[in-house]
Amino acid sequence: MDATPSSPSRAPRPHPAGEQIDATGRISASGRALVLHGGGSVGNAWEIGVIAGLCEGGLDVTAAEVIIGTSAGSTAAAQITGAKPAELLAAILDAGPGQPPASKGRPGSGHPGRPAADHLERTGRIIAAAHSAADMRRRMGAAALELEGASDVSARERWRATVAARLPRQSWPDQTILITAVDALSGEPVVFDRRSGVDLVDAVAASCSSGIPYMIGNRQYIDGGYRRNENADLARGCSRVLVLSPFGGRTRHPLEWRMQLASQVEELRAAGSVVETVCPDGPSRQAFGGNMMDLSARPPAARAGHRQGRALADELSAFWR
């Protein structure tokens, strides 16, 4: 352990990243947080599998007071608060290896094959040229705004429909969910919750937009993973924090930027939180294959995650409770 358009009459009110939010306005010092990182279609399936395995083992982490979702993890956060993990797992396994039409993604954010490779190469060059994390966010946003299709309303509608089809419920739950994104124009990190004036589908669609930006109101947003990798630091103030990281805490960014999971965990523990992380074990990594956007890898990744979660349930129970 250690991926129906709305037209708001005003701009949404994303909270400044770092503001800790719950139903009373702050994260409770005694609360528990579940942090779900991105990892493409495959990482999402693994997270659902782990959570279903934990539940089967008697540990329901979906009852966390705060759930923080980033990129594909934002989809998982919305899914586990709208349906039972066992049902979500069964749906992944029943879908089989095929690619349903609703799962066709936009370039760089869920489309299998070469577009994802192109996206990694393009963003790698941006990271290498950046002088800091803030500079990287501004460059990522500017590059996204320049992509062909960035202003295509029909592309936005298709992406929103794709995201909506993945969610068992399209309204915010009473439970606190924090969904991360980055403003494409300013490069500023933002956090959406049910008080932001943004539909849950739109918040998730923005958090998963690692290719072209996603427009909400008169603002455009890109993937929340550009804020910080797992964004576990948003759980500051929670007594216990459980992080699921499909990428195993790895980062593409220079370590001095402190984007990586290890730095976030260090900060949380220094602030008094007890933190546990779950990263893919050997069988899970093998199930992932070489492409985290490969829909055919979702069932084996979900099965491997389920086995891993079931095996960890007893070990994590004392920590969580």
Residue pairs with C-beta under 8 A, 6 or more apart in sequence:
1 276
1 277
1 278
1 279
1 312
1 315
1 316
2 276
2 277
3 38
3 40
3 41
3 44
3 71
3 72
3 75
3 105
3 109
3 110
3 208
3 210
3 292
3 293
4 160
4 161
4 164
5 153
5 156
5 157
5 160
6 199
6 202
6 216
7 217
8 197
8 198
8 216
8 217
10 197
10 217
11 217
11 218
11 219
12 192
12 196
12 197
12 198
12 202
12 216
12 217
12 219
13 195
13 196
13 197
13 198
14 181
14 183
14 190
14 191
14 192
14 196
14 198
15 21
15 190
15 191
15 192
15 193
15 195
15 196
16 188
16 189
16 190
16 191
17 180
17 188
17 189
17 190
17 191
17 227
17 231
17 234
18 189
18 191
18 233
18 234
19 191
20 26
20 27
20 234
20 236
20 237
21 27
21 176
21 178
21 191
21 193
21 195
22 28
22 31
22 65
22 66
22 176
23 174
23 176
26 237
27 33
27 65
27 66
27 176
27 235
27 236
27 237
27 238
28 65
28 237
28 238
29 237
29 238
29 239
29 272
30 239
31 64
31 65
31 66
31 237
31 238
31 239
32 63
32 64
32 65
32 66
32 238
32 239
32 240
32 241
32 242
32 320
33 64
33 65
33 66
33 67
33 68
33 235
33 238
33 240
33 241
33 242
34 61
34 62
34 64
34 66
34 67
34 68
34 77
34 242
34 244
35 67
35 68
35 73
35 230
35 231
35 232
35 234
35 235
35 241
35 242
35 243
35 244
36 47
36 67
36 68
36 69
36 70
36 73
36 74
36 76
36 77
36 244
37 43
37 70
37 71
37 72
37 73
37 225
37 229
37 230
37 231
37 243
37 244
37 245
37 246
37 247
37 261
38 70
38 71
38 72
38 73
38 74
38 208
38 223
38 224
38 225
38 246
38 247
39 46
39 47
39 71
39 72
39 73
39 245
39 246
39 247
39 292
40 72
40 110
40 116
40 246
40 292
40 293
41 72
41 103
41 110
41 292
41 293
41 294
41 295
41 297
41 298
42 246
42 288
42 289
42 291
42 292
42 293
42 294
42 297
42 298
42 301
43 72
43 73
43 246
43 247
43 288
43 292
43 301
44 72
44 73
44 75
44 76
44 246
44 298
45 92
45 297
45 298
45 299
45 301
45 302
45 305
46 246
46 280
46 284
46 287
46 288
46 301
46 302
46 304
46 305
47 72
47 73
47 76
47 244
47 246
47 305
48 76
48 79
48 80
48 85
48 88
48 89
48 92
48 302
48 305
49 89
49 92
49 301
49 302
49 303
49 304
49 305
49 306
49 307
49 308
49 309
50 244
50 278
50 305
50 306
50 308
50 309
50 312
51 61
51 62
51 76
51 80
51 85
51 244
51 309
52 85
52 86
52 88
52 89
52 302
52 305
52 306
52 309
53 305
53 306
53 307
53 308
53 309
53 310
53 311
53 312
53 313
54 60
54 61
54 309
54 310
54 312
54 313
54 316
55 61
55 62
55 84
55 85
55 86
55 309
56 86
56 306
56 309
56 310
56 313
57 309
57 310
57 312
57 313
57 314
57 317
58 313
58 317
59 313
59 316
59 317
59 320
61 242
61 320
62 80
62 81
62 85
64 175
64 242
65 175
65 176
65 238
66 176
66 177
66 178
66 235
66 238
67 77
67 80
67 81
67 175
67 176
67 177
67 178
68 77
68 177
68 178
68 180
68 231
68 232
68 234
68 235
69 75
69 76
69 77
69 78
69 177
69 178
69 179
69 180
69 204
69 207
69 224
70 179
70 180
70 207
70 223
70 224
70 225
70 227
70 229
70 230
70 231
71 207
71 208
71 210
71 223
71 224
71 225
72 208
72 246
73 230
73 244
74 179
74 180
74 203
74 204
74 207
74 208
74 224
75 163
75 166
75 167
75 204
75 208
77 177
77 179
78 167
78 169
78 177
78 179
78 200
78 204
79 88
79 166
79 167
79 168
80 88
81 169
81 173
81 175
81 177
82 167
82 168
82 169
82 173
83 168
83 169
87 168
88 168
89 302
89 306
92 298
92 299
92 302
93 299
93 302
93 303
95 298
95 299
96 299
97 295
97 296
97 298
97 299
98 295
98 296
99 112
99 295
99 296
102 161
102 162
102 165
102 166
103 110
103 162
103 166
103 295
104 110
104 111
104 162
105 111
105 159
105 162
105 293
106 149
106 155
106 158
106 159
106 209
106 211
106 212
107 115
107 118
107 119
107 147
107 149
107 211
107 212
108 115
108 116
108 118
108 119
108 122
108 123
108 210
108 211
108 212
109 119
109 208
109 209
109 210
109 211
109 223
110 162
110 208
110 293
111 293
112 291
112 293
112 294
112 295
113 291
113 293
115 211
116 291
116 293
119 210
119 211
122 143
123 140
123 143
123 210
123 252
124 252
126 136
126 139
126 140
126 143
127 136
127 252
127 253
129 139
130 136
130 139
132 257
133 228
133 253
133 257
133 258
133 259
134 187
136 226
136 253
136 257
137 182
137 187
137 188
137 189
137 226
137 227
138 186
138 187
139 187
140 182
140 184
140 187
140 222
140 226
141 182
141 183
141 184
141 185
141 186
141 187
141 213
141 220
141 222
142 184
144 150
144 184
144 209
144 211
144 212
144 213
144 220
144 222
145 184
145 185
145 213
145 220
147 211
147 212
148 212
149 155
149 212
150 212
150 213
150 220
152 212
155 212
156 214
156 215
159 205
159 209
159 214
160 201
160 202
160 205
163 201
163 204
163 205
163 208
164 170
164 201
167 200
167 201
167 204
169 200
170 199
170 200
170 201
171 199
171 200
172 193
172 194
172 200
173 194
176 193
176 194
177 193
177 194
177 200
178 191
178 192
178 193
178 234
179 191
179 192
179 193
179 200
179 203
179 204
179 206
179 207
179 224
180 189
180 190
180 191
180 192
180 207
180 224
180 225
180 227
180 231
180 234
181 189
181 190
181 191
181 192
181 203
181 206
181 207
181 209
181 221
181 222
181 223
181 224
181 227
182 188
182 189
182 190
182 221
182 222
182 223
182 224
182 226
182 227
183 189
183 190
183 219
183 220
183 221
184 213
184 219
184 220
184 221
184 222
185 219
185 220
189 224
189 226
189 227
189 228
190 221
191 234
192 198
192 203
192 206
192 207
194 200
196 203
198 216
202 214
202 216
203 216
205 214
206 214
206 216
206 221
206 222
206 224
207 221
207 223
207 224
208 223
209 221
209 222
209 223
210 222
210 223
210 225
213 220
213 221
213 222
214 220
214 221
214 222
215 221
224 231
225 231
228 259
228 264
229 245
229 247
229 249
229 251
229 253
229 259
229 260
229 261
229 264
230 243
230 245
230 249
230 261
230 264
231 264
232 241
232 243
232 261
232 264
232 265
232 268
232 275
233 264
233 267
233 268
235 241
235 268
235 273
236 267
236 268
236 271
236 273
237 271
237 273
238 273
239 272
239 273
239 274
240 273
240 274
240 275
240 276
240 319
240 320
241 268
241 273
241 274
241 275
241 276
242 275
242 276
242 277
242 278
242 316
242 319
242 320
243 261
243 264
243 265
243 275
243 276
243 277
243 278
244 277
244 278
245 261
245 277
245 278
245 279
246 279
246 280
246 288
246 292
248 279
248 280
248 285
249 260
249 261
249 262
249 277
249 279
250 260
251 259
251 260
251 261
253 259
253 260
255 263
258 264
261 277
265 275
265 277
268 275
269 275
274 319
276 316
276 319
278 308
278 309
278 312
278 316
280 288
280 304
280 305
280 308
281 304
281 308
283 304
283 307
283 308
284 301
284 304
284 305
284 308
286 304
287 297
287 300
287 301
287 303
287 304
288 297
288 301
289 297
291 297
